[in-house]
Amino acid sequence: MKKINRRDFCTAALGTALVTQVSGLSAGTPLTTGKEDAPFIIDTNVSLGNWPFRTLKYAGAEKLGAKLKKHRITQAWAGHFDALFHKNIDAVNEALVNECNRFEKGFFQPFGTVNLAWPDWEETLRRCHENYKMKGVRIYPSYQTFNLTHPDFPRFLSEVTRRKMILQIVGDMDDSRNFHPIVNPRDYSLAPLVDMLQNEPNARVHLLYWNVRVSAKLLDDLMAKTRVMLDTARIESAGGVEALLEGNQNQRDRVFSFGGMEQTISEIPWSRAAKPVPADRLTFGSHAPFFPVENNLLKLFESELTLEQTRAIMEANARKLITT
């Protein structure tokens, strides 16, 4: 299987300044090579608005959009930070649409939110679909005071599916070590998805920043029994994407740097005894501007991926998900 050319990938996707650091290329190397090996990218996990606990360098559609485009990102699926904290959800969704429209038409795809803990969530979902023409919605159970055992969740999932929308479920937004002292996001489990999705086989569910909440056993079940998709935002360790695709069976003694410590793959929680994850179940997600977009580009660069795997993760899987 053909491997993506390291120089072409780095030059086209990462940008000159970063390429100079990691590849030793000259500062004059062009950002685009014109070669078909250099893929375009759909970023399935970005956020607009302002994070209340620290200033983000690329906050807002104009700054973030310009930054993403420098790295060949042609579309970004955006939620809004206010969705985690505001009670007036429809106002947040309207603000998200308006912010997306501040940048080039169609670049940001708004993913509004629905909070099952508030009354009249059905009307909120209807407006997302019919008024704002959104392709999907994004929920944050740890911040929105409900979990997947909420009595309305099966009906919510069914209604999202009926409307042919994508449901993005955010596992986490930040490392627990960075939480503000007065903010303590709720714990919840993604395990109920396994049974629910067998009753909704046409549901398009996409997990973002999922790793901390998915054990190896749950990961195996999600891959075997559902069609759930995963993003790459929090896949950690050197070669982590490659390890996820290959599974644990042949790599138990391989050493990675994880959380500042050297560990074998079998010691990393989300990969312990995990079976291979198919490449067609992963999408590129940067979690920008919370994380630097270069961070997740480097995760793909440092993994030994085939050209087909790289194209699938960077663009093809997301495009299929949003157009199905």
C-alpha positions as protocol buffer text, in pm:
chain_id: "A"
residue {
  index: 1
  type: MET
  ca { x: 0 y: 0 z: 0 }
}
residue {
  index: 2
  type: LYS
  ca { x: 131 y: 341 z: -95 }
}
residue {
  index: 3
  type: LYS
  ca { x: 256 y: 560 z: 191 }
}
residue {
  index: 4
  type: ILE
  ca { x: 188 y: 932 z: 177 }
}
residue {
  index: 5
  type: ASN
  ca { x: 500 y: 1128 z: 86 }
}
residue {
  index: 6
  type: ARG
  ca { x: 633 y: 1284 z: 406 }
}
residue {
  index: 7
  type: ARG
  ca { x: 765 y: 1600 z: 241 }
}
residue {
  index: 8
  type: ASP
  ca { x: 451 y: 1663 z: 36 }
}
residue {
  index: 9
  type: PHE
  ca { x: 219 y: 1601 z: 329 }
}
residue {
  index: 10
  type: CYS
  ca { x: 418 y: 1821 z: 567 }
}
residue {
  index: 11
  type: THR
  ca { x: 463 y: 2100 z: 317 }
}
residue {
  index: 12
  type: ALA
  ca { x: 100 y: 2112 z: 209 }
}
residue {
  index: 13
  type: ALA
  ca { x: -83 y: 2056 z: 535 }
}
residue {
  index: 14
  type: LEU
  ca { x: 129 y: 2187 z: 820 }
}
residue {
  index: 15
  type: GLY
  ca { x: 262 y: 2515 z: 682 }
}
residue {
  index: 16
  type: THR
  ca { x: 609 y: 2650 z: 620 }
}
residue {
  index: 17
  type: ALA
  ca { x: 696 y: 2759 z: 974 }
}
residue {
  index: 18
  type: LEU
  ca { x: 612 y: 2426 z: 1131 }
}
residue {
  index: 19
  type: VAL
  ca { x: 761 y: 2227 z: 845 }
}
residue {
  index: 20
  type: THR
  ca { x: 1092 y: 2403 z: 899 }
}
residue {
  index: 21
  type: GLN
  ca { x: 1095 y: 2284 z: 1259 }
}
residue {
  index: 22
  type: VAL
  ca { x: 997 y: 1920 z: 1207 }
}
residue {
  index: 23
  type: SER
  ca { x: 1139 y: 1842 z: 864 }
}
residue {
  index: 24
  type: GLY
  ca { x: 1440 y: 2065 z: 817 }
}
residue {
  index: 25
  type: LEU
  ca { x: 1289 y: 2212 z: 500 }
}
residue {
  index: 26
  type: SER
  ca { x: 1393 y: 2561 z: 395 }
}
residue {
  index: 27
  type: ALA
  ca { x: 1170 y: 2852 z: 488 }
}
residue {
  index: 28
  type: GLY
  ca { x: 1108 y: 2914 z: 120 }
}
residue {
  index: 29
  type: THR
  ca { x: 933 y: 2582 z: 60 }
}
residue {
  index: 30
  type: PRO
  ca { x: 587 y: 2653 z: -92 }
}
residue {
  index: 31
  type: LEU
  ca { x: 276 y: 2570 z: 110 }
}
residue {
  index: 32
  type: THR
  ca { x: 115 y: 2372 z: -171 }
}
residue {
  index: 33
  type: THR
  ca { x: 293 y: 2121 z: -390 }
}
residue {
  index: 34
  type: GLY
  ca { x: 32 y: 2058 z: -657 }
}
residue {
  index: 35
  type: LYS
  ca { x: 73 y: 1684 z: -604 }
}
residue {
  index: 36
  type: GLU
  ca { x: -229 y: 1466 z: -548 }
}
residue {
  index: 37
  type: ASP
  ca { x: -72 y: 1309 z: -238 }
}
residue {
  index: 38
  type: ALA
  ca { x: -144 y: 1629 z: -42 }
}
residue {
  index: 39
  type: PRO
  ca { x: -503 y: 1596 z: 84 }
}
residue {
  index: 40
  type: PHE
  ca { x: -756 y: 1863 z: 169 }
}
residue {
  index: 41
  type: ILE
  ca { x: -908 y: 1847 z: 516 }
}
residue {
  index: 42
  type: ILE
  ca { x: -1250 y: 1868 z: 682 }
}
residue {
  index: 43
  type: ASP
  ca { x: -1218 y: 1960 z: 1049 }
}
residue {
  index: 44
  type: THR
  ca { x: -1511 y: 1806 z: 1235 }
}
residue {
  index: 45
  type: ASN
  ca { x: -1446 y: 1960 z: 1576 }
}
residue {
  index: 46
  type: VAL
  ca { x: -1400 y: 2335 z: 1620 }
}
residue {
  index: 47
  type: SER
  ca { x: -1575 y: 2588 z: 1841 }
}
residue {
  index: 48
  type: LEU
  ca { x: -1668 y: 2954 z: 1801 }
}
residue {
  index: 49
  type: GLY
  ca { x: -1732 y: 3216 z: 2064 }
}
residue {
  index: 50
  type: ASN
  ca { x: -1521 y: 3275 z: 2374 }
}
residue {
  index: 51
  type: TRP
  ca { x: -1401 y: 3023 z: 2632 }
}
residue {
  index: 52
  type: PRO
  ca { x: -1477 y: 3190 z: 2967 }
}
residue {
  index: 53
  type: PHE
  ca { x: -1168 y: 3070 z: 3153 }
}
residue {
  index: 54
  type: ARG
  ca { x: -886 y: 3183 z: 2925 }
}
residue {
  index: 55
  type: THR
  ca { x: -828 y: 3392 z: 2615 }
}
residue {
  index: 56
  type: LEU
  ca { x: -789 y: 3188 z: 2298 }
}
residue {
  index: 57
  type: LYS
  ca { x: -559 y: 3321 z: 2027 }
}
residue {
  index: 58
  type: TYR
  ca { x: -782 y: 3229 z: 1734 }
}
residue {
  index: 59
  type: ALA
  ca { x: -1126 y: 3287 z: 1885 }
}
residue {
  index: 60
  type: GLY
  ca { x: -1400 y: 3391 z: 1643 }
}
residue {
  index: 61
  type: ALA
  ca { x: -1485 y: 3290 z: 1288 }
}
residue {
  index: 62
  type: GLU
  ca { x: -1257 y: 3535 z: 1111 }
}
residue {
  index: 63
  type: LYS
  ca { x: -937 y: 3454 z: 1300 }
}
residue {
  index: 64
  type: LEU
  ca { x: -1006 y: 3082 z: 1326 }
}
residue {
  index: 65
  type: GLY
  ca { x: -1119 y: 3050 z: 964 }
}
residue {
  index: 66
  type: ALA
  ca { x: -806 y: 3221 z: 834 }
}
residue {
  index: 67
  type: LYS
  ca { x: -589 y: 2995 z: 1051 }
}
residue {
  index: 68
  type: LEU
  ca { x: -760 y: 2675 z: 938 }
}
residue {
  index: 69
  type: LYS
  ca { x: -741 y: 2767 z: 571 }
}
residue {
  index: 70
  type: LYS
  ca { x: -362 y: 2799 z: 597 }
}
residue {
  index: 71
  type: HIS
  ca { x: -356 y: 2425 z: 661 }
}
residue {
  index: 72
  type: ARG
  ca { x: -572 y: 2321 z: 363 }
}
residue {
  index: 73
  type: ILE
  ca { x: -885 y: 2288 z: 575 }
}
residue {
  index: 74
  type: THR
  ca { x: -1178 y: 2351 z: 344 }
}
residue {
  index: 75
  type: GLN
  ca { x: -1467 y: 2302 z: 588 }
}
residue {
  index: 76
  type: ALA
  ca { x: -1506 y: 2311 z: 966 }
}
residue {
  index: 77
  type: TRP
  ca { x: -1795 y: 2183 z: 1177 }
}
residue {
  index: 78
  type: ALA
  ca { x: -1848 y: 2438 z: 1452 }
}
residue {
  index: 79
  type: GLY
  ca { x: -2021 y: 2443 z: 1787 }
}
residue {
  index: 80
  type: HIS
  ca { x: -2038 y: 2740 z: 2021 }
}
residue {
  index: 81
  type: PHE
  ca { x: -1874 y: 2768 z: 2363 }
}
residue {
  index: 82
  type: ASP
  ca { x: -2186 y: 2940 z: 2502 }
}
residue {
  index: 83
  type: ALA
  ca { x: -2380 y: 2616 z: 2449 }
}
residue {
  index: 84
  type: LEU
  ca { x: -2212 y: 2479 z: 2762 }
}
residue {
  index: 85
  type: PHE
  ca { x: -2326 y: 2755 z: 2995 }
}
residue {
  index: 86
  type: HIS
  ca { x: -2624 y: 2952 z: 2860 }
}
residue {
  index: 87
  type: LYS
  ca { x: -2987 y: 2871 z: 2930 }
}
residue {
  index: 88
  type: ASN
  ca { x: -3123 y: 3050 z: 2624 }
}
residue {
  index: 89
  type: ILE
  ca { x: -3022 y: 2778 z: 2381 }
}
residue {
  index: 90
  type: ASP
  ca { x: -3199 y: 2921 z: 2077 }
}
residue {
  index: 91
  type: ALA
  ca { x: -3013 y: 3249 z: 2120 }
}
residue {
  index: 92
  type: VAL
  ca { x: -2686 y: 3054 z: 2127 }
}
residue {
  index: 93
  type: ASN
  ca { x: -2780 y: 2867 z: 1809 }
}
residue {
  index: 94
  type: GLU
  ca { x: -2875 y: 3188 z: 1632 }
}
residue {
  index: 95
  type: ALA
  ca { x: -2548 y: 3351 z: 1742 }
}
residue {
  index: 96
  type: LEU
  ca { x: -2359 y: 3048 z: 1608 }
}
residue {
  index: 97
  type: VAL
  ca { x: -2518 y: 3082 z: 1265 }
}
residue {
  index: 98
  type: ASN
  ca { x: -2446 y: 3454 z: 1256 }
}
residue {
  index: 99
  type: GLU
  ca { x: -2083 y: 3396 z: 1356 }
}
residue {
  index: 100
  type: CYS
  ca { x: -2037 y: 3125 z: 1092 }
}
residue {
  index: 101
  type: ASN
  ca { x: -2170 y: 3369 z: 830 }
}
residue {
  index: 102
  type: ARG
  ca { x: -1898 y: 3620 z: 919 }
}
residue {
  index: 103
  type: PHE
  ca { x: -1650 y: 3407 z: 726 }
}
residue {
  index: 104
  type: GLU
  ca { x: -1659 y: 3262 z: 375 }
}
residue {
  index: 105
  type: LYS
  ca { x: -1993 y: 3109 z: 284 }
}
residue {
  index: 106
  type: GLY
  ca { x: -2008 y: 2738 z: 361 }
}
residue {
  index: 107
  type: PHE
  ca { x: -1668 y: 2715 z: 529 }
}
residue {
  index: 108
  type: PHE
  ca { x: -1811 y: 2682 z: 880 }
}
residue {
  index: 109
  type: GLN
  ca { x: -2094 y: 2433 z: 915 }
}
residue {
  index: 110
  type: PRO
  ca { x: -2292 y: 2530 z: 1229 }
}
residue {
  index: 111
  type: PHE
  ca { x: -2374 y: 2246 z: 1468 }
}
residue {
  index: 112
  type: GLY
  ca { x: -2621 y: 2390 z: 1715 }
}
residue {
  index: 113
  type: THR
  ca { x: -2709 y: 2237 z: 2046 }
}
residue {
  index: 114
  type: VAL
  ca { x: -3009 y: 2093 z: 2226 }
}
residue {
  index: 115
  type: ASN
  ca { x: -3031 y: 2060 z: 2602 }
}
residue {
  index: 116
  type: LEU
  ca { x: -3263 y: 1783 z: 2717 }
}
residue {
  index: 117
  type: ALA
  ca { x: -3254 y: 1927 z: 3069 }
}
residue {
  index: 118
  type: TRP
  ca { x: -3450 y: 2233 z: 2953 }
}
residue {
  index: 119
  type: PRO
  ca { x: -3818 y: 2224 z: 2848 }
}
residue {
  index: 120
  type: ASP
  ca { x: -3927 y: 2232 z: 2484 }
}
residue {
  index: 121
  type: TRP
  ca { x: -3611 y: 2072 z: 2344 }
}
residue {
  index: 122
  type: GLU
  ca { x: -3819 y: 1944 z: 2051 }
}
residue {
  index: 123
  type: GLU
  ca { x: -3876 y: 2302 z: 1935 }
}
residue {
  index: 124
  type: THR
  ca { x: -3505 y: 2378 z: 1969 }
}
residue {
  index: 125
  type: LEU
  ca { x: -3419 y: 2080 z: 1749 }
}
residue {
  index: 126
  type: ARG
  ca { x: -3686 y: 2179 z: 1497 }
}
residue {
  index: 127
  type: ARG
  ca { x: -3540 y: 2529 z: 1468 }
}
residue {
  index: 128
  type: CYS
  ca { x: -3188 y: 2389 z: 1424 }
}
residue {
  index: 129
  type: HIS
  ca { x: -3307 y: 2180 z: 1133 }
}
residue {
  index: 130
  type: GLU
  ca { x: -3580 y: 2387 z: 970 }
}
residue {
  index: 131
  type: ASN
  ca { x: -3491 y: 2748 z: 1051 }
}
residue {
  index: 132
  type: TYR
  ca { x: -3111 y: 2737 z: 1063 }
}
residue {
  index: 133
  type: LYS
  ca { x: -3065 y: 2453 z: 809 }
}
residue {
  index: 134
  type: MET
  ca { x: -2804 y: 2280 z: 1027 }
}
residue {
  index: 135
  type: LYS
  ca { x: -2654 y: 1947 z: 923 }
}
residue {
  index: 136
  type: GLY
  ca { x: -2630 y: 1831 z: 1282 }
}
residue {
  index: 137
  type: VAL
  ca { x: -2637 y: 1916 z: 1649 }
}
residue {
  index: 138
  type: ARG
  ca { x: -2373 y: 1887 z: 1919 }
}
residue {
  index: 139
  type: ILE
  ca { x: -2449 y: 1800 z: 2282 }
}
residue {
  index: 140
  type: TYR
  ca { x: -2232 y: 1835 z: 2593 }
}
residue {
  index: 141
  type: PRO
  ca { x: -2378 y: 1603 z: 2859 }
}
residue {
  index: 142
  type: SER
  ca { x: -2110 y: 1677 z: 3119 }
}
residue {
  index: 143
  type: TYR
  ca { x: -2197 y: 2048 z: 3109 }
}
residue {
  index: 144
  type: GLN
  ca { x: -2567 y: 2041 z: 3015 }
}
residue {
  index: 145
  type: THR
  ca { x: -2685 y: 1851 z: 3327 }
}
residue {
  index: 146
  type: PHE
  ca { x: -2823 y: 1544 z: 3152 }
}
residue {
  index: 147
  type: ASN
  ca { x: -2673 y: 1212 z: 3052 }
}
residue {
  index: 148
  type: LEU
  ca { x: -2754 y: 937 z: 2804 }
}
residue {
  index: 149
  type: THR
  ca { x: -2990 y: 768 z: 3050 }
}
residue {
  index: 150
  type: HIS
  ca { x: -3223 y: 1070 z: 3040 }
}
residue {
  index: 151
  type: PRO
  ca { x: -3574 y: 940 z: 2966 }
}
residue {
  index: 152
  type: ASP
  ca { x: -3603 y: 1164 z: 2659 }
}
residue {
  index: 153
  type: PHE
  ca { x: -3272 y: 1062 z: 2506 }
}
residue {
  index: 154
  type: PRO
  ca { x: -3403 y: 769 z: 2296 }
}
residue {
  index: 155
  type: ARG
  ca { x: -3674 y: 995 z: 2153 }
}
residue {
  index: 156
  type: PHE
  ca { x: -3420 y: 1270 z: 2090 }
}
residue {
  index: 157
  type: LEU
  ca { x: -3191 y: 1026 z: 1908 }
}
residue {
  index: 158
  type: SER
  ca { x: -3485 y: 901 z: 1702 }
}
residue {
  index: 159
  type: GLU
  ca { x: -3590 y: 1254 z: 1607 }
}
residue {
  index: 160
  type: VAL
  ca { x: -3236 y: 1355 z: 1507 }
}
residue {
  index: 161
  type: THR
  ca { x: -3219 y: 1040 z: 1293 }
}
residue {
  index: 162
  type: ARG
  ca { x: -3558 y: 1108 z: 1136 }
}
residue {
  index: 163
  type: ARG
  ca { x: -3438 y: 1451 z: 1034 }
}
residue {
  index: 164
  type: LYS
  ca { x: -3125 y: 1293 z: 882 }
}
residue {
  index: 165
  type: MET
  ca { x: -2898 y: 1504 z: 1102 }
}
residue {
  index: 166
  type: ILE
  ca { x: -2565 y: 1416 z: 1261 }
}
residue {
  index: 167
  type: LEU
  ca { x: -2551 y: 1390 z: 1640 }
}
residue {
  index: 168
  type: GLN
  ca { x: -2213 y: 1490 z: 1781 }
}
residue {
  index: 169
  type: ILE
  ca { x: -2162 y: 1392 z: 2145 }
}
residue {
  index: 170
  type: VAL
  ca { x: -1878 y: 1568 z: 2325 }
}
residue {
  index: 171
  type: GLY
  ca { x: -1702 y: 1353 z: 2581 }
}
residue {
  index: 172
  type: ASP
  ca { x: -1494 y: 1634 z: 2732 }
}
residue {
  index: 173
  type: MET
  ca { x: -1380 y: 1987 z: 2656 }
}
residue {
  index: 174
  type: ASP
  ca { x: -1069 y: 2012 z: 2870 }
}
residue {
  index: 175
  type: ASP
  ca { x: -830 y: 1803 z: 3077 }
}
residue {
  index: 176
  type: SER
  ca { x: -968 y: 1771 z: 3430 }
}
residue {
  index: 177
  type: ARG
  ca { x: -642 y: 1910 z: 3567 }
}
residue {
  index: 178
  type: ASN
  ca { x: -722 y: 2243 z: 3404 }
}
residue {
  index: 179
  type: PHE
  ca { x: -1075 y: 2291 z: 3540 }
}
residue {
  index: 180
  type: HIS
  ca { x: -1151 y: 2622 z: 3708 }
}
residue {
  index: 181
  type: PRO
  ca { x: -1203 y: 2559 z: 4082 }
}
residue {
  index: 182
  type: ILE
  ca { x: -1571 y: 2657 z: 4069 }
}
residue {
  index: 183
  type: VAL
  ca { x: -1650 y: 2443 z: 3763 }
}
residue {
  index: 184
  type: ASN
  ca { x: -1683 y: 2069 z: 3804 }
}
residue {
  index: 185
  type: PRO
  ca { x: -1827 y: 1906 z: 3488 }
}
residue {
  index: 186
  type: ARG
  ca { x: -2048 y: 1605 z: 3556 }
}
residue {
  index: 187
  type: ASP
  ca { x: -1937 y: 1249 z: 3495 }
}
residue {
  index: 188
  type: TYR
  ca { x: -2142 y: 1037 z: 3254 }
}
residue {
  index: 189
  type: SER
  ca { x: -2111 y: 721 z: 3048 }
}
residue {
  index: 190
  type: LEU
  ca { x: -2128 y: 664 z: 2673 }
}
residue {
  index: 191
  type: ALA
  ca { x: -2204 y: 294 z: 2725 }
}
residue {
  index: 192
  type: PRO
  ca { x: -2583 y: 329 z: 2674 }
}
residue {
  index: 193
  type: LEU
  ca { x: -2514 y: 410 z: 2309 }
}
residue {
  index: 194
  type: VAL
  ca { x: -2438 y: 47 z: 2228 }
}
residue {
  index: 195
  type: ASP
  ca { x: -2794 y: -76 z: 2291 }
}
residue {
  index: 196
  type: MET
  ca { x: -2967 y: 242 z: 2175 }
}
residue {
  index: 197
  type: LEU
  ca { x: -2797 y: 247 z: 1839 }
}
residue {
  index: 198
  type: GLN
  ca { x: -2896 y: -109 z: 1767 }
}
residue {
  index: 199
  type: ASN
  ca { x: -3252 y: 23 z: 1781 }
}
residue {
  index: 200
  type: GLU
  ca { x: -3158 y: 318 z: 1557 }
}
residue {
  index: 201
  type: PRO
  ca { x: -2935 y: 161 z: 1290 }
}
residue {
  index: 202
  type: ASN
  ca { x: -2957 y: 467 z: 1065 }
}
residue {
  index: 203
  type: ALA
  ca { x: -2842 y: 713 z: 1331 }
}
residue {
  index: 204
  type: ARG
  ca { x: -2529 y: 912 z: 1247 }
}
residue {
  index: 205
  type: VAL
  ca { x: -2350 y: 955 z: 1580 }
}
residue {
  index: 206
  type: HIS
  ca { x: -2008 y: 1114 z: 1604 }
}
residue {
  index: 207
  type: LEU
  ca { x: -1803 y: 1121 z: 1927 }
}
residue {
  index: 208
  type: LEU
  ca { x: -1573 y: 1417 z: 1994 }
}
residue {
  index: 209
  type: TYR
  ca { x: -1289 y: 1427 z: 2252 }
}
residue {
  index: 210
  type: TRP
  ca { x: -1412 y: 1082 z: 2350 }
}
residue {
  index: 211
  type: ASN
  ca { x: -1105 y: 898 z: 2479 }
}
residue {
  index: 212
  type: VAL
  ca { x: -1129 y: 952 z: 2853 }
}
residue {
  index: 213
  type: ARG
  ca { x: -1486 y: 819 z: 2856 }
}
residue {
  index: 214
  type: VAL
  ca { x: -1433 y: 513 z: 2635 }
}
residue {
  index: 215
  type: SER
  ca { x: -1267 y: 202 z: 2775 }
}
residue {
  index: 216
  type: ALA
  ca { x: -1112 y: -54 z: 2544 }
}
residue {
  index: 217
  type: LYS
  ca { x: -1411 y: -286 z: 2595 }
}
residue {
  index: 218
  type: LEU
  ca { x: -1658 y: -10 z: 2512 }
}
residue {
  index: 219
  type: LEU
  ca { x: -1449 y: 89 z: 2211 }
}
residue {
  index: 220
  type: ASP
  ca { x: -1459 y: -268 z: 2082 }
}
residue {
  index: 221
  type: ASP
  ca { x: -1838 y: -281 z: 2133 }
}
residue {
  index: 222
  type: LEU
  ca { x: -1894 y: 52 z: 1960 }
}
residue {
  index: 223
  type: MET
  ca { x: -1691 y: -59 z: 1660 }
}
residue {
  index: 224
  type: ALA
  ca { x: -1850 y: -403 z: 1637 }
}
residue {
  index: 225
  type: LYS
  ca { x: -2213 y: -324 z: 1718 }
}
residue {
  index: 226
  type: THR
  ca { x: -2271 y: 33 z: 1599 }
}
residue {
  index: 227
  type: ARG
  ca { x: -2173 y: 274 z: 1323 }
}
residue {
  index: 228
  type: VAL
  ca { x: -2038 y: 538 z: 1561 }
}
residue {
  index: 229
  type: MET
  ca { x: -1766 y: 766 z: 1424 }
}
residue {
  index: 230
  type: LEU
  ca { x: -1475 y: 907 z: 1627 }
}
residue {
  index: 231
  type: ASP
  ca { x: -1266 y: 1221 z: 1596 }
}
residue {
  index: 232
  type: THR
  ca { x: -890 y: 1247 z: 1644 }
}
residue {
  index: 233
  type: ALA
  ca { x: -881 y: 1550 z: 1877 }
}
residue {
  index: 234
  type: ARG
  ca { x: -762 y: 1372 z: 2192 }
}
residue {
  index: 235
  type: ILE
  ca { x: -579 y: 1070 z: 2052 }
}
residue {
  index: 236
  type: GLU
  ca { x: -255 y: 1103 z: 2244 }
}
residue {
  index: 237
  type: SER
  ca { x: 92 y: 945 z: 2236 }
}
residue {
  index: 238
  type: ALA
  ca { x: 343 y: 928 z: 1953 }
}
residue {
  index: 239
  type: GLY
  ca { x: 194 y: 722 z: 1671 }
}
residue {
  index: 240
  type: GLY
  ca { x: -142 y: 714 z: 1849 }
}
residue {
  index: 241
  type: VAL
  ca { x: -355 y: 722 z: 1534 }
}
residue {
  index: 242
  type: GLU
  ca { x: -156 y: 436 z: 1385 }
}
residue {
  index: 243
  type: ALA
  ca { x: -189 y: 240 z: 1710 }
}
residue {
  index: 244
  type: LEU
  ca { x: -565 y: 290 z: 1711 }
}
residue {
  index: 245
  type: LEU
  ca { x: -592 y: 159 z: 1355 }
}
residue {
  index: 246
  type: GLU
  ca { x: -369 y: -141 z: 1419 }
}
residue {
  index: 247
  type: GLY
  ca { x: -511 y: -233 z: 1757 }
}
residue {
  index: 248
  type: ASN
  ca { x: -321 y: -369 z: 2051 }
}
residue {
  index: 249
  type: GLN
  ca { x: -258 y: -726 z: 1942 }
}
residue {
  index: 250
  type: ASN
  ca { x: 75 y: -671 z: 1764 }
}
residue {
  index: 251
  type: GLN
  ca { x: 198 y: -372 z: 1962 }
}
residue {
  index: 252
  type: ARG
  ca { x: 188 y: -467 z: 2329 }
}
residue {
  index: 253
  type: ASP
  ca { x: 557 y: -395 z: 2382 }
}
residue {
  index: 254
  type: ARG
  ca { x: 571 y: -79 z: 2174 }
}
residue {
  index: 255
  type: VAL
  ca { x: 670 y: 223 z: 2385 }
}
residue {
  index: 256
  type: PHE
  ca { x: 486 y: 556 z: 2359 }
}
residue {
  index: 257
  type: SER
  ca { x: 504 y: 887 z: 2541 }
}
residue {
  index: 258
  type: PHE
  ca { x: 167 y: 940 z: 2708 }
}
residue {
  index: 259
  type: GLY
  ca { x: 92 y: 1211 z: 2960 }
}
residue {
  index: 260
  type: GLY
  ca { x: 461 y: 1287 z: 2994 }
}
residue {
  index: 261
  type: MET
  ca { x: 546 y: 927 z: 3082 }
}
residue {
  index: 262
  type: GLU
  ca { x: 678 y: 641 z: 2871 }
}
residue {
  index: 263
  type: GLN
  ca { x: 430 y: 355 z: 2850 }
}
residue {
  index: 264
  type: THR
  ca { x: 370 y: 50 z: 2638 }
}
residue {
  index: 265
  type: ILE
  ca { x: 50 y: 57 z: 2438 }
}
residue {
  index: 266
  type: SER
  ca { x: -112 y: -199 z: 2668 }
}
residue {
  index: 267
  type: GLU
  ca { x: -75 y: 51 z: 2954 }
}
residue {
  index: 268
  type: ILE
  ca { x: -264 y: 331 z: 2776 }
}
residue {
  index: 269
  type: PRO
  ca { x: -625 y: 319 z: 2906 }
}
residue {
  index: 270
  type: TRP
  ca { x: -823 y: 359 z: 2584 }
}
residue {
  index: 271
  type: SER
  ca { x: -610 y: 111 z: 2390 }
}
residue {
  index: 272
  type: ARG
  ca { x: -575 y: -168 z: 2645 }
}
residue {
  index: 273
  type: ALA
  ca { x: -672 y: -492 z: 2464 }
}
residue {
  index: 274
  type: ALA
  ca { x: -855 y: -288 z: 2202 }
}
residue {
  index: 275
  type: LYS
  ca { x: -915 y: -438 z: 1859 }
}
residue {
  index: 276
  type: PRO
  ca { x: -824 y: -240 z: 1546 }
}
residue {
  index: 277
  type: VAL
  ca { x: -1044 y: 59 z: 1465 }
}
residue {
  index: 278
  type: PRO
  ca { x: -1127 y: 78 z: 1093 }
}
residue {
  index: 279
  type: ALA
  ca { x: -990 y: 386 z: 919 }
}
residue {
  index: 280
  type: ASP
  ca { x: -1336 y: 465 z: 785 }
}
residue {
  index: 281
  type: ARG
  ca { x: -1458 y: 531 z: 1141 }
}
residue {
  index: 282
  type: LEU
  ca { x: -1220 y: 821 z: 1211 }
}
residue {
  index: 283
  type: THR
  ca { x: -1245 y: 1187 z: 1117 }
}
residue {
  index: 284
  type: PHE
  ca { x: -999 y: 1470 z: 1163 }
}
residue {
  index: 285
  type: GLY
  ca { x: -1091 y: 1690 z: 1459 }
}
residue {
  index: 286
  type: SER
  ca { x: -864 y: 1963 z: 1591 }
}
residue {
  index: 287
  type: HIS
  ca { x: -1067 y: 2098 z: 1885 }
}
residue {
  index: 288
  type: ALA
  ca { x: -946 y: 2439 z: 1769 }
}
residue {
  index: 289
  type: PRO
  ca { x: -904 y: 2706 z: 1890 }
}
residue {
  index: 290
  type: PHE
  ca { x: -885 y: 2530 z: 2228 }
}
residue {
  index: 291
  type: PHE
  ca { x: -602 y: 2311 z: 2091 }
}
residue {
  index: 292
  type: PRO
  ca { x: -358 y: 2431 z: 1823 }
}
residue {
  index: 293
  type: VAL
  ca { x: -466 y: 2290 z: 1489 }
}
residue {
  index: 294
  type: GLU
  ca { x: -104 y: 2191 z: 1418 }
}
residue {
  index: 295
  type: ASN
  ca { x: -122 y: 1954 z: 1715 }
}
residue {
  index: 296
  type: ASN
  ca { x: -365 y: 1723 z: 1541 }
}
residue {
  index: 297
  type: LEU
  ca { x: -201 y: 1756 z: 1201 }
}
residue {
  index: 298
  type: LEU
  ca { x: 122 y: 1631 z: 1356 }
}
residue {
  index: 299
  type: LYS
  ca { x: -60 y: 1328 z: 1500 }
}
residue {
  index: 300
  type: LEU
  ca { x: -136 y: 1215 z: 1147 }
}
residue {
  index: 301
  type: PHE
  ca { x: 209 y: 1306 z: 1018 }
}
residue {
  index: 302
  type: GLU
  ca { x: 393 y: 1103 z: 1282 }
}
residue {
  index: 303
  type: SER
  ca { x: 180 y: 790 z: 1228 }
}
residue {
  index: 304
  type: GLU
  ca { x: 266 y: 544 z: 951 }
}
residue {
  index: 305
  type: LEU
  ca { x: -54 y: 579 z: 750 }
}
residue {
  index: 306
  type: THR
  ca { x: -123 y: 481 z: 392 }
}
residue {
  index: 307
  type: LEU
  ca { x: -236 y: 744 z: 147 }
}
residue {
  index: 308
  type: GLU
  ca { x: -582 y: 589 z: 146 }
}
residue {
  index: 309
  type: GLN
  ca { x: -606 y: 600 z: 526 }
}
residue {
  index: 310
  type: THR
  ca { x: -487 y: 959 z: 536 }
}
residue {
  index: 311
  type: ARG
  ca { x: -739 y: 1076 z: 279 }
}
residue {
  index: 312
  type: ALA
  ca { x: -1018 y: 891 z: 455 }
}
residue {
  index: 313
  type: ILE
  ca { x: -945 y: 1044 z: 794 }
}
residue {
  index: 314
  type: MET
  ca { x: -876 y: 1393 z: 664 }
}
residue {
  index: 315
  type: GLU
  ca { x: -1171 y: 1434 z: 432 }
}
residue {
  index: 316
  type: ALA
  ca { x: -1354 y: 1137 z: 279 }
}
residue {
  index: 317
  type: ASN
  ca { x: -1513 y: 999 z: 598 }
}
residue {
  index: 318
  type: ALA
  ca { x: -1645 y: 1338 z: 707 }
}
residue {
  index: 319
  type: ARG
  ca { x: -1777 y: 1418 z: 361 }
}
residue {
  index: 320
  type: LYS
  ca { x: -1962 y: 1088 z: 348 }
}
residue {
  index: 321
  type: LEU
  ca { x: -2103 y: 1143 z: 698 }
}
residue {
  index: 322
  type: ILE
  ca { x: -2242 y: 1488 z: 621 }
}
residue {
  index: 323
  type: THR
  ca { x: -2383 y: 1401 z: 277 }
}
residue {
  index: 324
  type: THR
  ca { x: -2536 y: 1059 z: 347 }
}
